[in-house]
């Protein structure tokens, strides 16, 4: 299983990765390219090797809280304004191991 410090460049179809939610921002409403709106929040996911921003959408926001242990399956990493971000995406899965 990869560690967070290995998520240092854009990549797709990641091996499952585990970490603990450190903080979660206040959700904000965004307009979707497909029309409509969605809620999005930024969390910080940590393990013993480092941390990365984790983007949470809609129902995912209420699935976790600071201190929750999670496993991301089939996620991907993007870079925006020089910052790496871990995303679950529509083909990925957010599993809560400990709420």
mmCIF file as gemmi writes it, N, C-alpha and C atoms, coordinates in Angstrom:
data_model
loop_
_atom_site.group_PDB
_atom_site.id
_atom_site.type_symbol
_atom_site.label_atom_id
_atom_site.label_alt_id
_atom_site.label_comp_id
_atom_site.label_asym_id
_atom_site.label_entity_id
_atom_site.label_seq_id
_atom_site.pdbx_PDB_ins_code
_atom_site.Cartn_x
_atom_site.Cartn_y
_atom_site.Cartn_z
_atom_site.occupancy
_atom_site.B_iso_or_equiv
_atom_site.pdbx_formal_charge
_atom_site.auth_seq_id
_atom_site.auth_asym_id
_atom_site.pdbx_PDB_model_num
ATOM 1 N N . UNK Axp A 1 ? 0.851 -1.182 0 1 0 ? 1 A 1
ATOM 2 C CA . UNK Axp A 1 ? 0 0 0 1 0 ? 1 A 1
ATOM 3 C C . UNK Axp A 1 ? 0.891 1.238 0 1 0 ? 1 A 1
ATOM 4 N N . UNK Axp A 2 ? 0.637 2.188 -0.907 1 0 ? 2 A 1
ATOM 5 C CA . UNK Axp A 2 ? 1.474 3.395 -0.935 1 0 ? 2 A 1
ATOM 6 C C . UNK Axp A 2 ? 1.265 4.268 0.311 1 0 ? 2 A 1
ATOM 7 N N . UNK Axp A 3 ? 2.228 5.138 0.55 1 0 ? 3 A 1
ATOM 8 C CA . UNK Axp A 3 ? 2.122 6.093 1.645 1 0 ? 3 A 1
ATOM 9 C C . UNK Axp A 3 ? 1.888 7.481 1.062 1 0 ? 3 A 1
ATOM 10 N N . UNK Axp A 4 ? 1.418 8.401 1.884 1 0 ? 4 A 1
ATOM 11 C CA . UNK Axp A 4 ? 1.057 9.737 1.405 1 0 ? 4 A 1
ATOM 12 C C . UNK Axp A 4 ? 2.258 10.47 0.809 1 0 ? 4 A 1
ATOM 13 N N . UNK Axp A 5 ? 3.46 10.27 1.363 1 0 ? 5 A 1
ATOM 14 C CA . UNK Axp A 5 ? 4.613 10.964 0.805 1 0 ? 5 A 1
ATOM 15 C C . UNK Axp A 5 ? 4.935 10.518 -0.626 1 0 ? 5 A 1
ATOM 16 N N . UNK Axp A 6 ? 4.376 9.396 -1.072 1 0 ? 6 A 1
ATOM 17 C CA . UNK Axp A 6 ? 4.583 8.933 -2.444 1 0 ? 6 A 1
ATOM 18 C C . UNK Axp A 6 ? 3.611 9.581 -3.436 1 0 ? 6 A 1
ATOM 19 N N . UNK Axp A 7 ? 2.63 10.317 -2.929 1 0 ? 7 A 1
ATOM 20 C CA . UNK Axp A 7 ? 1.636 10.977 -3.794 1 0 ? 7 A 1
ATOM 21 C C . UNK Axp A 7 ? 2.138 12.365 -4.17 1 0 ? 7 A 1
ATOM 22 N N . UNK Axp A 8 ? 3.261 12.411 -4.876 1 0 ? 8 A 1
ATOM 23 C CA . UNK Axp A 8 ? 3.929 13.691 -5.118 1 0 ? 8 A 1
ATOM 24 C C . UNK Axp A 8 ? 3.834 14.163 -6.563 1 0 ? 8 A 1
ATOM 25 N N . UNK Axp A 9 ? 3.031 13.492 -7.382 1 0 ? 9 A 1
ATOM 26 C CA . UNK Axp A 9 ? 2.847 13.937 -8.768 1 0 ? 9 A 1
ATOM 27 C C . UNK Axp A 9 ? 1.486 13.455 -9.251 1 0 ? 9 A 1
ATOM 28 N N . UNK Axp A 10 ? 0.938 14.104 -10.296 1 0 ? 10 A 1
ATOM 29 C CA . UNK Axp A 10 ? -0.349 13.657 -10.824 1 0 ? 10 A 1
ATOM 30 C C . UNK Axp A 10 ? -0.285 12.187 -11.249 1 0 ? 10 A 1
ATOM 31 N N . UNK Axp A 11 ? -1.268 11.411 -10.835 1 0 ? 11 A 1
ATOM 32 C CA . UNK Axp A 11 ? -1.327 10.002 -11.203 1 0 ? 11 A 1
ATOM 33 C C . UNK Axp A 11 ? -2.76 9.493 -11.087 1 0 ? 11 A 1
ATOM 34 N N . UNK Axp A 12 ? -3.066 8.493 -11.885 1 0 ? 12 A 1
ATOM 35 C CA . UNK Axp A 12 ? -4.411 7.915 -11.93 1 0 ? 12 A 1
ATOM 36 C C . UNK Axp A 12 ? -4.416 6.507 -11.366 1 0 ? 12 A 1
ATOM 37 N N . UNK Axp A 13 ? -5.6 6.043 -11.024 1 0 ? 13 A 1
ATOM 38 C CA . UNK Axp A 13 ? -5.819 4.667 -10.563 1 0 ? 13 A 1
ATOM 39 C C . UNK Axp A 13 ? -4.808 4.235 -9.51 1 0 ? 13 A 1
ATOM 40 N N . UNK Axp A 14 ? -4.827 4.942 -8.411 1 0 ? 14 A 1
ATOM 41 C CA . UNK Axp A 14 ? -3.896 4.652 -7.323 1 0 ? 14 A 1
ATOM 42 C C . UNK Axp A 14 ? -4.227 3.324 -6.646 1 0 ? 14 A 1
ATOM 43 N N . UNK Axp A 15 ? -3.199 2.718 -6.099 1 0 ? 15 A 1
ATOM 44 C CA . UNK Axp A 15 ? -3.413 1.588 -5.188 1 0 ? 15 A 1
ATOM 45 C C . UNK Axp A 15 ? -4.174 2.152 -3.983 1 0 ? 15 A 1
ATOM 46 N N . UNK Axp A 16 ? -4.896 1.309 -3.242 1 0 ? 16 A 1
ATOM 47 C CA . UNK Axp A 16 ? -5.583 1.819 -2.044 1 0 ? 16 A 1
ATOM 48 C C . UNK Axp A 16 ? -4.607 2.525 -1.104 1 0 ? 16 A 1
ATOM 49 N N . UNK Axp A 17 ? -5.068 3.606 -0.51 1 0 ? 17 A 1
ATOM 50 C CA . UNK Axp A 17 ? -4.238 4.368 0.424 1 0 ? 17 A 1
ATOM 51 C C . UNK Axp A 17 ? -5.053 4.676 1.671 1 0 ? 17 A 1
ATOM 52 N N . UNK Axp A 18 ? -4.422 4.562 2.829 1 0 ? 18 A 1
ATOM 53 C CA . UNK Axp A 18 ? -5.092 4.82 4.098 1 0 ? 18 A 1
ATOM 54 C C . UNK Axp A 18 ? -4.482 6.028 4.784 1 0 ? 18 A 1
ATOM 55 N N . UNK Axp A 19 ? -5.312 6.697 5.571 1 0 ? 19 A 1
ATOM 56 C CA . UNK Axp A 19 ? -4.846 7.818 6.356 1 0 ? 19 A 1
ATOM 57 C C . UNK Axp A 19 ? -5.913 8.257 7.339 1 0 ? 19 A 1
ATOM 58 N N . UNK Axp A 20 ? -5.595 9.283 8.098 1 0 ? 20 A 1
ATOM 59 C CA . UNK Axp A 20 ? -6.51 9.841 9.092 1 0 ? 20 A 1
ATOM 60 C C . UNK Axp A 20 ? -6.849 11.269 8.686 1 0 ? 20 A 1
ATOM 61 N N . UNK Axp A 21 ? -8.135 11.609 8.753 1 0 ? 21 A 1
ATOM 62 C CA . UNK Axp A 21 ? -8.573 12.975 8.457 1 0 ? 21 A 1
ATOM 63 C C . UNK Axp A 21 ? -8.088 13.882 9.585 1 0 ? 21 A 1
ATOM 64 N N . UNK Axp A 22 ? -7.294 14.893 9.239 1 0 ? 22 A 1
ATOM 65 C CA . UNK Axp A 22 ? -6.78 15.835 10.236 1 0 ? 22 A 1
ATOM 66 C C . UNK Axp A 22 ? -7.736 17.003 10.413 1 0 ? 22 A 1
ATOM 67 N N . UNK Axp A 23 ? -8.066 17.673 9.317 1 0 ? 23 A 1
ATOM 68 C CA . UNK Axp A 23 ? -8.989 18.817 9.362 1 0 ? 23 A 1
ATOM 69 C C . UNK Axp A 23 ? -9.899 18.761 8.147 1 0 ? 23 A 1
ATOM 70 N N . UNK Axp A 24 ? -11.038 19.443 8.251 1 0 ? 24 A 1
ATOM 71 C CA . UNK Axp A 24 ? -11.985 19.568 7.134 1 0 ? 24 A 1
ATOM 72 C C . UNK Axp A 24 ? -12.43 21.019 7.069 1 0 ? 24 A 1
ATOM 73 N N . UNK Axp A 25 ? -12.371 21.601 5.863 1 0 ? 25 A 1
ATOM 74 C CA . UNK Axp A 25 ? -12.826 22.985 5.695 1 0 ? 25 A 1
ATOM 75 C C . UNK Axp A 25 ? -14.351 23.042 5.718 1 0 ? 25 A 1
ATOM 76 N N . UNK Axp A 26 ? -14.875 24.25 5.86 1 0 ? 26 A 1
ATOM 77 C CA . UNK Axp A 26 ? -16.32 24.438 5.732 1 0 ? 26 A 1
ATOM 78 C C . UNK Axp A 26 ? -16.725 24.117 4.298 1 0 ? 26 A 1
ATOM 79 N N . UNK Axp A 27 ? -17.817 23.362 4.11 1 0 ? 27 A 1
ATOM 80 C CA . UNK Axp A 27 ? -18.266 23.075 2.739 1 0 ? 27 A 1
ATOM 81 C C . UNK Axp A 27 ? -18.649 24.358 2.003 1 0 ? 27 A 1
ATOM 82 N N . UNK Axp A 28 ? -18.41 24.363 0.702 1 0 ? 28 A 1
ATOM 83 C CA . UNK Axp A 28 ? -18.796 25.503 -0.128 1 0 ? 28 A 1
ATOM 84 C C . UNK Axp A 28 ? -19.57 24.966 -1.33 1 0 ? 28 A 1
ATOM 85 N N . UNK Axp A 29 ? -20.389 25.802 -1.908 1 0 ? 29 A 1
ATOM 86 C CA . UNK Axp A 29 ? -21.189 25.415 -3.068 1 0 ? 29 A 1
ATOM 87 C C . UNK Axp A 29 ? -20.452 25.823 -4.332 1 0 ? 29 A 1
ATOM 88 N N . UNK Axp A 30 ? -20.353 24.895 -5.273 1 0 ? 30 A 1
ATOM 89 C CA . UNK Axp A 30 ? -19.71 25.179 -6.554 1 0 ? 30 A 1
ATOM 90 C C . UNK Axp A 30 ? -20.683 24.854 -7.681 1 0 ? 30 A 1
ATOM 91 N N . UNK Axp A 31 ? -20.516 25.561 -8.785 1 0 ? 31 A 1
ATOM 92 C CA . UNK Axp A 31 ? -21.308 25.289 -9.983 1 0 ? 31 A 1
ATOM 93 C C . UNK Axp A 31 ? -20.594 24.234 -10.814 1 0 ? 31 A 1
ATOM 94 N N . UNK Axp A 32 ? -21.324 23.223 -11.236 1 0 ? 32 A 1
ATOM 95 C CA . UNK Axp A 32 ? -20.747 22.139 -12.021 1 0 ? 32 A 1
ATOM 96 C C . UNK Axp A 32 ? -20.754 22.465 -13.499 1 0 ? 32 A 1
ATOM 97 N N . UNK Axp A 33 ? -19.762 21.936 -14.224 1 0 ? 33 A 1
ATOM 98 C CA . UNK Axp A 33 ? -19.707 22.136 -15.672 1 0 ? 33 A 1
ATOM 99 C C . UNK Axp A 33 ? -20.938 21.544 -16.361 1 0 ? 33 A 1
ATOM 100 N N . UNK Axp A 34 ? -21.481 20.492 -15.77 1 0 ? 34 A 1
ATOM 101 C CA . UNK Axp A 34 ? -22.639 19.817 -16.36 1 0 ? 34 A 1
ATOM 102 C C . UNK Axp A 34 ? -23.952 20.513 -16.011 1 0 ? 34 A 1
ATOM 103 N N . UNK Axp A 35 ? -23.865 21.613 -15.28 1 0 ? 35 A 1
ATOM 104 C CA . UNK Axp A 35 ? -25.057 22.285 -14.791 1 0 ? 35 A 1
ATOM 105 C C . UNK Axp A 35 ? -25.328 21.813 -13.372 1 0 ? 35 A 1
ATOM 106 N N . UNK Axp A 36 ? -26.075 22.564 -12.626 1 0 ? 36 A 1
ATOM 107 C CA . UNK Axp A 36 ? -26.342 22.195 -11.244 1 0 ? 36 A 1
ATOM 108 C C . UNK Axp A 36 ? -25.231 22.637 -10.317 1 0 ? 36 A 1
ATOM 109 N N . UNK Axp A 37 ? -25.391 22.275 -9.057 1 0 ? 37 A 1
ATOM 110 C CA . UNK Axp A 37 ? -24.434 22.676 -8.038 1 0 ? 37 A 1
ATOM 111 C C . UNK Axp A 37 ? -24.074 21.487 -7.167 1 0 ? 37 A 1
ATOM 112 N N . UNK Axp A 38 ? -22.972 21.604 -6.459 1 0 ? 38 A 1
ATOM 113 C CA . UNK Axp A 38 ? -22.533 20.566 -5.536 1 0 ? 38 A 1
ATOM 114 C C . UNK Axp A 38 ? -21.84 21.22 -4.346 1 0 ? 38 A 1
ATOM 115 N N . UNK Axp A 39 ? -21.794 20.486 -3.247 1 0 ? 39 A 1
ATOM 116 C CA . UNK Axp A 39 ? -21.044 20.911 -2.075 1 0 ? 39 A 1
ATOM 117 C C . UNK Axp A 39 ? -19.652 20.286 -2.163 1 0 ? 39 A 1
ATOM 118 N N . UNK Axp A 40 ? -18.645 21.058 -1.807 1 0 ? 40 A 1
ATOM 119 C CA . UNK Axp A 40 ? -17.271 20.542 -1.807 1 0 ? 40 A 1
ATOM 120 C C . UNK Axp A 40 ? -16.555 21.07 -0.562 1 0 ? 40 A 1
ATOM 121 N N . UNK Axp A 41 ? -15.697 20.223 0.007 1 0 ? 41 A 1
ATOM 122 C CA . UNK Axp A 41 ? -14.892 20.614 1.162 1 0 ? 41 A 1
ATOM 123 C C . UNK Axp A 41 ? -13.504 20.009 0.99 1 0 ? 41 A 1
ATOM 124 N N . UNK Axp A 42 ? -12.515 20.685 1.537 1 0 ? 42 A 1
ATOM 125 C CA . UNK Axp A 42 ? -11.139 20.202 1.486 1 0 ? 42 A 1
ATOM 126 C C . UNK Axp A 42 ? -10.762 19.655 2.855 1 0 ? 42 A 1
ATOM 127 N N . UNK Axp A 43 ? -10.281 18.442 2.861 1 0 ? 43 A 1
ATOM 128 C CA . UNK Axp A 43 ? -9.791 17.821 4.093 1 0 ? 43 A 1
ATOM 129 C C . UNK Axp A 43 ? -8.286 17.629 3.96 1 0 ? 43 A 1
ATOM 130 N N . UNK Axp A 44 ? -7.627 17.494 5.085 1 0 ? 44 A 1
ATOM 131 C CA . UNK Axp A 44 ? -6.214 17.123 5.09 1 0 ? 44 A 1
ATOM 132 C C . UNK Axp A 44 ? -6.138 15.676 5.569 1 0 ? 44 A 1
ATOM 133 N N . UNK Axp A 45 ? -5.565 14.823 4.703 1 0 ? 45 A 1
ATOM 134 C CA . UNK Axp A 45 ? -5.39 13.415 5.018 1 0 ? 45 A 1
ATOM 135 C C . UNK Axp A 45 ? -3.924 13.195 5.396 1 0 ? 45 A 1
ATOM 136 N N . UNK Axp A 46 ? -3.7 12.542 6.55 1 0 ? 46 A 1
ATOM 137 C CA . UNK Axp A 46 ? -2.338 12.353 7.058 1 0 ? 46 A 1
ATOM 138 C C . UNK Axp A 46 ? -2.051 10.881 7.304 1 0 ? 46 A 1
ATOM 139 N N . UNK Axp A 47 ? -0.773 10.543 7.188 1 0 ? 47 A 1
ATOM 140 C CA . UNK Axp A 47 ? -0.265 9.283 7.714 1 0 ? 47 A 1
ATOM 141 C C . UNK Axp A 47 ? 1.092 9.586 8.324 1 0 ? 47 A 1
ATOM 142 N N . UNK Axp A 48 ? 1.84 8.544 8.689 1 0 ? 48 A 1
ATOM 143 C CA . UNK Axp A 48 ? 3.115 8.786 9.371 1 0 ? 48 A 1
ATOM 144 C C . UNK Axp A 48 ? 4.163 9.399 8.461 1 0 ? 48 A 1
ATOM 145 N N . UNK Axp A 49 ? 3.916 9.444 7.133 1 0 ? 49 A 1
ATOM 146 C CA . UNK Axp A 49 ? 4.915 9.96 6.193 1 0 ? 49 A 1
ATOM 147 C C . UNK Axp A 49 ? 4.64 11.381 5.706 1 0 ? 49 A 1
ATOM 148 N N . UNK Axp A 50 ? 3.407 11.884 5.889 1 0 ? 50 A 1
ATOM 149 C CA . UNK Axp A 50 ? 3.098 13.217 5.39 1 0 ? 50 A 1
ATOM 150 C C . UNK Axp A 50 ? 1.612 13.48 5.337 1 0 ? 50 A 1
ATOM 151 N N . UNK Axp A 51 ? 1.235 14.483 4.55 1 0 ? 51 A 1
ATOM 152 C CA . UNK Axp A 51 ? -0.17 14.863 4.411 1 0 ? 51 A 1
ATOM 153 C C . UNK Axp A 51 ? -0.444 15.332 3.004 1 0 ? 51 A 1
ATOM 154 N N . UNK Axp A 52 ? -1.742 15.279 2.617 1 0 ? 52 A 1
ATOM 155 C CA . UNK Axp A 52 ? -2.178 15.733 1.299 1 0 ? 52 A 1
ATOM 156 C C . UNK Axp A 52 ? -3.607 16.24 1.415 1 0 ? 52 A 1
ATOM 157 N N . UNK Axp A 53 ? -3.946 17.201 0.561 1 0 ? 53 A 1
ATOM 158 C CA . UNK Axp A 53 ? -5.331 17.684 0.517 1 0 ? 53 A 1
ATOM 159 C C . UNK Axp A 53 ? -6.205 16.602 -0.114 1 0 ? 53 A 1
ATOM 160 N N . UNK Axp A 54 ? -7.347 16.323 0.495 1 0 ? 54 A 1
ATOM 161 C CA . UNK Axp A 54 ? -8.327 15.37 -0.013 1 0 ? 54 A 1
ATOM 162 C C . UNK Axp A 54 ? -9.606 16.137 -0.304 1 0 ? 54 A 1
ATOM 163 N N . UNK Axp A 55 ? -10.054 16.096 -1.547 1 0 ? 55 A 1
ATOM 164 C CA . UNK Axp A 55 ? -11.276 16.797 -1.933 1 0 ? 55 A 1
ATOM 165 C C . UNK Axp A 55 ? -12.484 15.902 -1.678 1 0 ? 55 A 1
ATOM 166 N N . UNK Axp A 56 ? -13.437 16.408 -0.896 1 0 ? 56 A 1
ATOM 167 C CA . UNK Axp A 56 ? -14.662 15.676 -0.563 1 0 ? 56 A 1
ATOM 168 C C . UNK Axp A 56 ? -15.852 16.339 -1.242 1 0 ? 56 A 1
ATOM 169 N N . UNK Axp A 57 ? -16.727 15.525 -1.823 1 0 ? 57 A 1
ATOM 170 C CA . UNK Axp A 57 ? -17.907 16.024 -2.525 1 0 ? 57 A 1
ATOM 171 C C . UNK Axp A 57 ? -19.188 15.535 -1.864 1 0 ? 57 A 1
ATOM 172 N N . UNK Axp A 58 ? -20.162 16.411 -1.771 1 0 ? 58 A 1
ATOM 173 C CA . UNK Axp A 58 ? -21.524 16.097 -1.331 1 0 ? 58 A 1
ATOM 174 C C . UNK Axp A 58 ? -21.572 15.134 -0.144 1 0 ? 58 A 1
ATOM 175 N N . UNK Axp A 59 ? -22.107 13.92 -0.33 1 0 ? 59 A 1
ATOM 176 C CA . UNK Axp A 59 ? -22.318 12.98 0.771 1 0 ? 59 A 1
ATOM 177 C C . UNK Axp A 59 ? -21.017 12.584 1.465 1 0 ? 59 A 1
ATOM 178 N N . UNK Axp A 60 ? -19.891 12.635 0.746 1 0 ? 60 A 1
ATOM 179 C CA . UNK Axp A 60 ? -18.6 12.272 1.355 1 0 ? 60 A 1
ATOM 180 C C . UNK Axp A 60 ? -18.266 13.182 2.534 1 0 ? 60 A 1
ATOM 181 N N . UNK Axp A 61 ? -18.721 14.431 2.479 1 0 ? 61 A 1
ATOM 182 C CA . UNK Axp A 61 ? -18.4 15.41 3.52 1 0 ? 61 A 1
ATOM 183 C C . UNK Axp A 61 ? -18.93 14.933 4.874 1 0 ? 61 A 1
ATOM 184 N N . UNK Axp A 62 ? -20.142 14.375 4.887 1 0 ? 62 A 1
ATOM 185 C CA . UNK Axp A 62 ? -20.764 13.94 6.135 1 0 ? 62 A 1
ATOM 186 C C . UNK Axp A 62 ? -20.302 12.545 6.574 1 0 ? 62 A 1
ATOM 187 N N . UNK Axp A 63 ? -19.565 11.851 5.711 1 0 ? 63 A 1
ATOM 188 C CA . UNK Axp A 63 ? -19.089 10.504 6.042 1 0 ? 63 A 1
ATOM 189 C C . UNK Axp A 63 ? -17.918 10.517 7.012 1 0 ? 63 A 1
ATOM 190 N N . UNK Axp A 64 ? -17.221 11.663 7.112 1 0 ? 64 A 1
ATOM 191 C CA . UNK Axp A 64 ? -15.995 11.713 7.916 1 0 ? 64 A 1
ATOM 192 C C . UNK Axp A 64 ? -15.989 12.911 8.846 1 0 ? 64 A 1
ATOM 193 N N . UNK Axp A 65 ? -15.104 12.851 9.82 1 0 ? 65 A 1
ATOM 194 C CA . UNK Axp A 65 ? -14.86 13.969 10.74 1 0 ? 65 A 1
ATOM 195 C C . UNK Axp A 65 ? -13.37 13.939 11.079 1 0 ? 65 A 1
ATOM 196 N N . UNK Axp A 66 ? -12.829 15.013 11.66 1 0 ? 66 A 1
ATOM 197 C CA . UNK Axp A 66 ? -11.43 14.954 12.073 1 0 ? 66 A 1
ATOM 198 C C . UNK Axp A 66 ? -11.202 13.753 12.987 1 0 ? 66 A 1
ATOM 199 N N . UNK Axp A 67 ? -10.168 12.993 12.687 1 0 ? 67 A 1
ATOM 200 C CA . UNK Axp A 67 ? -9.874 11.782 13.445 1 0 ? 67 A 1
ATOM 201 C C . UNK Axp A 67 ? -10.358 10.511 12.769 1 0 ? 67 A 1
ATOM 202 N N . UNK Axp A 68 ? -11.218 10.621 11.751 1 0 ? 68 A 1
ATOM 203 C CA . UNK Axp A 68 ? -11.695 9.437 11.034 1 0 ? 68 A 1
ATOM 204 C C . UNK Axp A 68 ? -10.55 8.788 10.265 1 0 ? 68 A 1
ATOM 205 N N . UNK Axp A 69 ? -10.485 7.46 10.331 1 0 ? 69 A 1
ATOM 206 C CA . UNK Axp A 69 ? -9.5 6.705 9.545 1 0 ? 69 A 1
ATOM 207 C C . UNK Axp A 69 ? -10.21 6.241 8.277 1 0 ? 69 A 1
ATOM 208 N N . UNK Axp A 70 ? -9.611 6.54 7.124 1 0 ? 70 A 1
ATOM 209 C CA . UNK Axp A 70 ? -10.255 6.236 5.848 1 0 ? 70 A 1
ATOM 210 C C . UNK Axp A 70 ? -9.311 5.488 4.919 1 0 ? 70 A 1
ATOM 211 N N . UNK Axp A 71 ? -9.91 4.845 3.94 1 0 ? 71 A 1
ATOM 212 C CA . UNK Axp A 71 ? -9.171 4.164 2.877 1 0 ? 71 A 1
ATOM 213 C C . UNK Axp A 71 ? -9.759 4.632 1.554 1 0 ? 71 A 1
ATOM 214 N N . UNK Axp A 72 ? -8.907 5.138 0.672 1 0 ? 72 A 1
ATOM 215 C CA . UNK Axp A 72 ? -9.32 5.596 -0.65 1 0 ? 72 A 1
ATOM 216 C C . UNK Axp A 72 ? -8.924 4.516 -1.648 1 0 ? 72 A 1
ATOM 217 N N . UNK Axp A 73 ? -9.91 4.031 -2.402 1 0 ? 73 A 1
ATOM 218 C CA . UNK Axp A 73 ? -9.643 3.034 -3.436 1 0 ? 73 A 1
ATOM 219 C C . UNK Axp A 73 ? -9.828 3.662 -4.807 1 0 ? 73 A 1
ATOM 220 N N . UNK Axp A 74 ? -8.899 3.388 -5.708 1 0 ? 74 A 1
ATOM 221 C CA . UNK Axp A 74 ? -8.985 3.846 -7.099 1 0 ? 74 A 1
ATOM 222 C C . UNK Axp A 74 ? -9.057 5.368 -7.202 1 0 ? 74 A 1
ATOM 223 N N . UNK Axp A 75 ? -8.382 6.062 -6.294 1 0 ? 75 A 1
ATOM 224 C CA . UNK Axp A 75 ? -8.345 7.517 -6.348 1 0 ? 75 A 1
ATOM 225 C C . UNK Axp A 75 ? -7.314 8.002 -7.357 1 0 ? 75 A 1
ATOM 226 N N . UNK Axp A 76 ? -7.182 9.332 -7.449 1 0 ? 76 A 1
ATOM 227 C CA . UNK Axp A 76 ? -6.186 9.91 -8.339 1 0 ? 76 A 1
ATOM 228 C C . UNK Axp A 76 ? -5.672 11.219 -7.75 1 0 ? 76 A 1
ATOM 229 N N . UNK Axp A 77 ? -4.479 11.613 -8.192 1 0 ? 77 A 1
ATOM 230 C CA . UNK Axp A 77 ? -3.846 12.834 -7.7 1 0 ? 77 A 1
ATOM 231 C C . UNK Axp A 77 ? -3.783 13.85 -8.831 1 0 ? 77 A 1
ATOM 232 N N . UNK Axp A 78 ? -4.182 15.088 -8.531 1 0 ? 78 A 1
ATOM 233 C CA . UNK Axp A 78 ? -4.046 16.194 -9.469 1 0 ? 78 A 1
ATOM 234 C C . UNK Axp A 78 ? -3.195 17.28 -8.806 1 0 ? 78 A 1
ATOM 235 N N . UNK Axp A 79 ? -2.673 18.187 -9.63 1 0 ? 79 A 1
ATOM 236 C CA . UNK Axp A 79 ? -1.949 19.344 -9.121 1 0 ? 79 A 1
ATOM 237 C C . UNK Axp A 79 ? -2.672 20.595 -9.587 1 0 ? 79 A 1
ATOM 238 N N . UNK Axp A 80 ? -2.976 21.488 -8.641 1 0 ? 80 A 1
ATOM 239 C CA . UNK Axp A 80 ? -3.64 22.748 -8.95 1 0 ? 80 A 1
ATOM 240 C C . UNK Axp A 80 ? -2.916 23.848 -8.195 1 0 ? 80 A 1
ATOM 241 N N . UNK Axp A 81 ? -2.442 24.854 -8.931 1 0 ? 81 A 1
ATOM 242 C CA . UNK Axp A 81 ? -1.684 25.966 -8.347 1 0 ? 81 A 1
ATOM 243 C C . UNK Axp A 81 ? -0.519 25.45 -7.503 1 0 ? 81 A 1
ATOM 244 N N . UNK Axp A 82 ? 0.151 24.424 -8.013 1 0 ? 82 A 1
ATOM 245 C CA . UNK Axp A 82 ? 1.329 23.9 -7.352 1 0 ? 82 A 1
ATOM 246 C C . UNK Axp A 82 ? 1.076 23.002 -6.158 1 0 ? 82 A 1
ATOM 247 N N . UNK Axp A 83 ? -0.19 22.721 -5.852 1 0 ? 83 A 1
ATOM 248 C CA . UNK Axp A 83 ? -0.517 21.884 -4.695 1 0 ? 83 A 1
ATOM 249 C C . UNK Axp A 83 ? -1.139 20.572 -5.165 1 0 ? 83 A 1
ATOM 250 N N . UNK Axp A 84 ? -0.603 19.455 -4.657 1 0 ? 84 A 1
ATOM 251 C CA . UNK Axp A 84 ? -1.168 18.149 -4.981 1 0 ? 84 A 1
ATOM 252 C C . UNK Axp A 84 ? -2.445 17.916 -4.189 1 0 ? 84 A 1
ATOM 253 N N . UNK Axp A 85 ? -3.402 17.255 -4.829 1 0 ? 85 A 1
ATOM 254 C CA . UNK Axp A 85 ? -4.682 16.971 -4.196 1 0 ? 85 A 1
ATOM 255 C C . UNK Axp A 85 ? -5.11 15.555 -4.542 1 0 ? 85 A 1
ATOM 256 N N . UNK Axp A 86 ? -5.555 14.816 -3.541 1 0 ? 86 A 1
ATOM 257 C CA . UNK Axp A 86 ? -6.069 13.464 -3.72 1 0 ? 86 A 1
ATOM 258 C C . UNK Axp A 86 ? -7.574 13.552 -3.938 1 0 ? 86 A 1
ATOM 259 N N . UNK Axp A 87 ? -8.059 12.864 -4.952 1 0 ? 87 A 1
ATOM 260 C CA . UNK Axp A 87 ? -9.474 12.884 -5.3 1 0 ? 87 A 1
ATOM 261 C C . UNK Axp A 87 ? -10.007 11.465 -5.361 1 0 ? 87 A 1
ATOM 262 N N . UNK Axp A 88 ? -11.257 11.279 -4.918 1 0 ? 88 A 1
ATOM 263 C CA . UNK Axp A 88 ? -11.881 9.963 -4.985 1 0 ? 88 A 1
ATOM 264 C C . UNK Axp A 88 ? -12.396 9.721 -6.4 1 0 ? 88 A 1
ATOM 265 N N . UNK Axp A 89 ? -13.069 10.694 -6.987 1 0 ? 89 A 1
ATOM 266 C CA . UNK Axp A 89 ? -13.567 10.568 -8.349 1 0 ? 89 A 1
ATOM 267 C C . UNK Axp A 89 ? -14.759 9.636 -8.454 1 0 ? 89 A 1
ATOM 268 N N . UNK Axp A 90 ? -15.357 9.593 -9.644 1 0 ? 90 A 1
ATOM 269 C CA . UNK Axp A 90 ? -16.561 8.783 -9.8 1 0 ? 90 A 1
ATOM 270 C C . UNK Axp A 90 ? -16.279 7.291 -9.883 1 0 ? 90 A 1
ATOM 271 N N . UNK Axp A 91 ? -15.035 6.902 -10.17 1 0 ? 91 A 1
ATOM 272 C CA . UNK Axp A 91 ? -14.69 5.481 -10.23 1 0 ? 91 A 1
ATOM 273 C C . UNK Axp A 91 ? -14.019 4.999 -8.949 1 0 ? 91 A 1
ATOM 274 N N . UNK Axp A 92 ? -13.775 5.916 -8.03 1 0 ? 92 A 1
ATOM 275 C CA . UNK Axp A 92 ? -13.112 5.575 -6.777 1 0 ? 92 A 1
ATOM 276 C C . UNK Axp A 92 ? -14.105 5.349 -5.659 1 0 ? 92 A 1
ATOM 277 N N . UNK Axp A 93 ? -13.565 5.012 -4.481 1 0 ? 93 A 1
ATOM 278 C CA . UNK Axp A 93 ? -14.416 4.729 -3.338 1 0 ? 93 A 1
ATOM 279 C C . UNK Axp A 93 ? -13.742 5.244 -2.076 1 0 ? 93 A 1
ATOM 280 N N . UNK Axp A 94 ? -14.543 5.899 -1.228 1 0 ? 94 A 1
ATOM 281 C CA . UNK Axp A 94 ? -14.096 6.359 0.084 1 0 ? 94 A 1
ATOM 282 C C . UNK Axp A 94 ? -14.67 5.401 1.123 1 0 ? 94 A 1
ATOM 283 N N . UNK Axp A 95 ? -13.805 4.656 1.782 1 0 ? 95 A 1
ATOM 284 C CA . UNK Axp A 95 ? -14.228 3.731 2.836 1 0 ? 95 A 1
ATOM 285 C C . UNK Axp A 95 ? -13.836 4.317 4.174 1 0 ? 95 A 1
ATOM 286 N N . UNK Axp A 96 ? -14.789 4.393 5.101 1 0 ? 96 A 1
ATOM 287 C CA . UNK Axp A 96 ? -14.496 4.862 6.449 1 0 ? 96 A 1
ATOM 288 C C . UNK Axp A 96 ? -14.187 3.632 7.307 1 0 ? 96 A 1
ATOM 289 N N . UNK Axp A 97 ? -12.957 3.541 7.771 1 0 ? 97 A 1
ATOM 290 C CA . UNK Axp A 97 ? -12.526 2.398 8.583 1 0 ? 97 A 1
ATOM 291 C C . UNK Axp A 97 ? -12.862 2.614 10.045 1 0 ? 97 A 1
ATOM 292 N N . UNK Axp A 98 ? -12.714 3.857 10.516 1 0 ? 98 A 1
ATOM 293 C CA . UNK Axp A 98 ? -13.076 4.238 11.89 1 0 ? 98 A 1
ATOM 294 C C . UNK Axp A 98 ? -13.641 5.64 11.824 1 0 ? 98 A 1
ATOM 295 N N . UNK Axp A 99 ? -14.889 5.815 12.277 1 0 ? 99 A 1
ATOM 296 C CA . UNK Axp A 99 ? -15.489 7.146 12.27 1 0 ? 99 A 1
ATOM 297 C C . UNK Axp A 99 ? -14.984 7.9 13.483 1 0 ? 99 A 1
